[in-house]
Amino acid sequence: MSKYLVTGGAGYVGSVVAAHLLEAGHEVTVLDDLSTGFRAGVPEGAAFIEGRIQDAADHLDDSYEAVLHFAASSQVGESVANPAKYWENNVGGTLALLNAMRGAGLRKLVFSSTAATYGEPAEGLLTEASVTAPTNPYGATKLAVDHMIAGECAAHGLAAVSLRYFNVAGAYGRFGERHAPETHLIPLVLQVALGERESISVFGEDYPTPDGTCVRDYIHVADLAEAHLAALENATAGEHLICNLGNGSGFSVREVVETVRKVTGREIPEVVAPRRAGDPAVLVASARTAHERLGWTPNRSDLTGIISDAWNFARTHAS
């Protein structure tokens, strides 16, 4: 049994990872300021500290084996309107965390990164060697943190893995997605099914894809959690490993909407809207590195299963 600190462990992905760590027999402490997370999202059996990662030095000691770092501001639109918040929270907060880890002699980190580091890629299938050119402060701050971690590994022997997520979806028991505001497609369509939203907007139907709508890679949050546990096992001192996490195939906007109709049995009115600037036609991850280096393969790639889990959670937590 090992002891882990999970920053942002009251949020969507952090709570599911914390639950998986506990199920594996580990000791878990969640550090979260509850600015976007929920106290009820902290799994039973985890210790909880309400606080900011900037104050991590007050809570870390050498009893911890590693840190899993999810705490970040993550709304693209907000990052454009208020970039200083994102540089302070995401970059300044992570710098404070890395300093605290070094001071405590804690030398292993798994970092929650994002496909937003790639910006608007020309190619559809993204590898870790694809050009990183973020188009908003959110993606830029996550990329800056990746560079920061790489320096810490080289200079001080940190063992670190950055996991770049694509579109995380689904739920794990009572742990699921509930953002305010919500910007992700599957929960937005489920809000229509619940009567909380009148229709779903389809931004563009003339893309060079089979049905004309954008194609994206969706990964089940439980598969994502398993990748974090694998990253803990395979982190190497002095190395910063970056892995994309996705299914390697995509689903279109219309496929998602139609699958929600089938799963829920509800009407889902669509409104076709103009394309959004910067939306690539296809955005799919190559997870080959995660497979080769972490031994990780997603096991819940079926869209119906992903949406069914999300629907069960959404009905339980409907407003």
N, C-alpha and C positions, 0 to 999 in steps of 0.2 A: 504493500500500500504506500502511495506517495501523497504528498500534500501539495495542492495547487491553488494559486490565486487566479480567479477569473474576473477580470475587469469588464464591466458592462454585462455582468451575468444576470441582470434582471430584464434584459432585452430579449428580442426574438431568438437570434442565433445563440447568444451567450447562455441563455437559460437552457436551451436544448443540449448544448455541449456540457454544461454543468451537470445536468441530469445524467448524461451518459458517463461522465467521470464518476459520479456517485454509484451508478449501477455497476461500474467496473471495480468498485471497492475502494476508491480513493477518498481522501479527505479534501473537501472543497471549501474555500472562502470566496464569497462574492463581494466585490467592491463596486458600488454603483451609486451615482448621485441621484438616481430616479428622475432625472430631467426628461428622459424619454422612456425609461424602463418602468416596470411595475413591481412593487414589493411582493405582490402575489405571484410574480413570475419566478421568484427565487425558489429553487427546488427544496423540498423537505430534506433535512439532513445537512444542508449547507449552512455554514456560518455566514452571517451577513454584516457588512460594514457599509453604512451610508456615508459616502464621501467621494471626493474627486481624485482622479489619478495623479493630479499635481501634488497630492499629499500622500502618495504611496509610501514614501520613506517612513511615515509614521506607523505603517502596518506591516512592512516586510521584515523578515529575518531569515536566518539560514535554515529554518525548519521547512521552508518551501522548496520543492523540487523544480518548479517552473511557473511561469506566468502565461496565461492565455489571454490575449489582449483584444477585447471587442469594444471598449469604451471609445466612442467617437461621435461627432456630429456627422450626419449622413444624408441630409437633404440637398440635392443638387441645386434646386432653385434658391433655397435659403443661402447656400454657399456663394451664389452669385450676388445676392443682395447684401450679404453680411460676411464678406470673406475674412475679416479680422477674427470673427468667432471661430472659424474653421482652422485658421493658422494657430490660434491660441489653444484651442481644445485638442485638435488632432496632432499637431506638430509639437507645440509647447508641452502638452500633457504627456505625450510619448517620450519626449526628452527627459522630463522629470521622472518618468517611470524607469527609463533605462539607467539614469543616474542612481535611482533608489535600488535597482536590481544589482548594479555594480557594487554599491556600498554594502549590500547585504550578502555579497558573494553568490548571488543567484545567477546562474549562467545558462538558462534555457528559456526560450521565448517562442510562442506560436502567435503570429500576428494575423488579424482579420483584415485582409486587403481587398481589392475590388478590381473588376474588369474596367472600371472607369479610368484606371491608369492608362489604358490604351487609347482613349479618346474616340476618334472617328476612323476606325481602321479601314484600309482599302480592301483587305482580304476578308473573307467570311470566316475562315477557320483560324482562330488565334492560338499561337503558341507563346511560350514565355520569351521567345526571341523576337516577337512582333514589336514594332516600334511603339514606344510609350509616348503619347502626346496628348495628355488630358486637356479637355476643353472647358473645364470649370474648376473652381477652387477646391471642391470636394475631391475630385480625382487628383488634382495637383498636390494636395496635402497628403493623400495616401501614398503617392509616389515619393514625395519628400521623406516620409517615414521609412519607406523601403530603403532609400539611400542612407538614411541615418542608421538603420539597423545593419546594413552592409558594413558601414564604417566601424560600428561597435564590434561586429564579429571579427573584422580584420585586426583591430587594435587591441581588443581585450578578450578574445577567445569565446565570445558569446556563441551558443548554438541556437540558430534561429531558422524558422520556416515561416514564410509569408504565403498565405493561401488567398489567391485572387478568385473571388466568387463571381459567378455570372448571375443568373436569376434564381434566387433562393425562394422556394415555395413549399407548400404543404404544412403539416403540423405534426407534433409528437405528443400524443396524449393531450394533456391540458396546456401544453406549451405551443403557442402559435403566434401568428403575425397580427399585430394591432398597432399600426402607426397612426399618428395624428400630426399632420395630414397624411392620408394614404396616397401613395403614388404608384404602387405596383399593380400590374394588370390583373392577376388572379384575384386578390382581395377586392379590387375595385369591381370586377364582374360579379363577385359573390355579394357585394353590397347591393347590386341591382337585383339579384335573386332574392335578397332579403327585403326588398322594398325600401332600402335606405337611400337609393339613388335611382333616378328615373331611367337612365340609359347609360350605355357604355360608348365612349367615343373611339372610333377607329380612325387613326391618323394616317390617312393615305391608303388607297387600294389599287395603286398603279405601280407598285414595286415589281422588279423582275423576279418574282417568286411564284410558286404554283397557283396561289389564289390572290396574288397582288398585295397582300399585307405583309408586314415585317415578320421575320422569323427570328426567334430567340431561343437560347438554351436554358432550360429549366432544370434545377437540381433540387431534390428533396432535402429538406433541412436535416433529416436523420442521417442521410448519406453524408452530408456536410459535416455533421458532428463526428462521424466515424473517421473522417479524414483528419480531424484535429487530434484524435487519439493516436492515429497512425503517425502524425507529424511529431508528437511527443516522443514516440519510440524511435524515430529515425533522425532526429536532429543531431547534427555533428558539430563538435566544438570548432569554432573558427570559421564555420561555413554559414552563409545566408542562402538558403534554398528557397526558390520561388516556384510555386506550383499553381497552375490554373485548375479550378474545380468546376466541372460541368459534365454533361452527359455525352458530349461529342456529336449531338444531333439536335435539331431544333424543331419548334412548333410555331406555326404562324398565329397571329392575333386571332384570326377567324377560327382556327382550330381550337384555341383556348376557349373562345366564346361558345362554340358549338359543344365542346366537352362539358362546360358548365351547364349548358341546357340539359344535356343528357343526365348528368349526375344529380342535378337539383330538381329536374322536372318543371322548372320555372321558365316563364317567358323572359328573354333578355333582349330588350329593344336596343338596336344599334343606331348610332348617328355617325355618318361618315364626315370626317373633318379633314382639312388640308394637312399635308405632310408637316411634321415638325422638323425644324432645321436641325441637321446633324444626326438624324436617325438613319443608320445604315440599313440596307435591305436585309442583310443576314449577319447575325452575330452569334457565333458558336465557338465553344472552347475545345481545344485539344487538351485532354487530360492525360496525355501519354507520360509526362514527367511524374505526375502523381502516382500513376500506375507502376512505373518503373522504380521510383525512389521510395515511395511510401507503401507500395503493395496495395494500393487502394483502387477499388472499382465500384462505381455506384450500382446499387442493387434495387433501386426504386425509381426506375426511369419511365415507367408508364404514366402518361399524363392523366389518365382516369384515376389512378391511385393517388397521385399527387393532389389532384383537385378534390377527391373524396375526403382525404384527410383534412385539407383546408376547410372544406364545407362543414365537416363535423365540428371543427373548432369554431368556425364563424357563427354557426347556429347557437352554440353554447354561450358565446360571448357577444351576441348581438346587442346593440344599444337599445 
